[in-house]
Amino acid sequence: MEGLVAQLEEAKNIIAELQVAPFDASKVPGILTPKRPLKPKPTRDKTRIDESEGGSITMRGLDEKKQAALAIKDAEAKAIQGRKAVTAAKKAAVCEERAALQVAFELCSESCRCGAEICPMAKKQCCPHCKEIKSGDCRKQACRTAAAPLMLTLNEPPAV
């Protein structure tokens, strides 16, 4: 028990010395820096609008959102129409090219009448099935099967 009393007396002496000593807060790290609260302060919901502002309390900027969505939809529709126009122009060019090739082939199919030194249609041929002008045999599956000879097989009569 005497040991505890001695420790108590020493602690009282240390406390008395520290109370008399001047305190400099700048020497203690972190004591002068303010600490933020862990939980943020609640804020008002920004998506709502007061009735005093003349609108619904649950829907805000409904017309602006609708107009923006319609503008985006119109822009996408215009882009699609532009792509369709380009595609149609390409298809028309390909059709014109094929028609010109067909006319040139018909002109020079039996004998060359184009007047060129080397006839470009000399090595071309017309597929009898798809009627396209090709420089070699047509490689389409339907043309291949139509051009292939029929395979006739004789079934052996059943053994009696």
Stockholm file with secondary structure:
# STOCKHOLM 1.0

chainA/1-160         MEGLVAQLEEAKNIIAELQVAPFDASKVPGILTPKRPLKPKPTRDKTRIDESEGGSITMRGLDEKKQAALAIKDAEAKAIQGRKAVTAAKKAAVCEERAALQVAFELCSESCRCGAEICPMAKKQCCPHCKEIKSGDCRKQACRTAAAPLMLTLNEPPAV
#=GR chainA/1-160 SS CHHHHHHHHHHHHHHHHHHHSCCCGGGSTTSSSCCCCSSCCCCCCTTCCCGGGTSCSSCCSHHHHHHHHHHHHHHHHHHHHHHHHHHHHHHHHHHHHHHHHHHHHHHHSSSCCSCCSSCTTTTCEECTTTCCEESSCCCCHHHHHHHSCCCCCCCCCCCC
#=GC SS_cons         CHHHHHHHHHHHHHHHHHHHSCCCGGGSTTSSSCCCCSSCCCCCCTTCCCGGGTSCSSCCSHHHHHHHHHHHHHHHHHHHHHHHHHHHHHHHHHHHHHHHHHHHHHHHSSSCCSCCSSCTTTTCEECTTTCCEESSCCCCHHHHHHHSCCCCCCCCCCCC
//
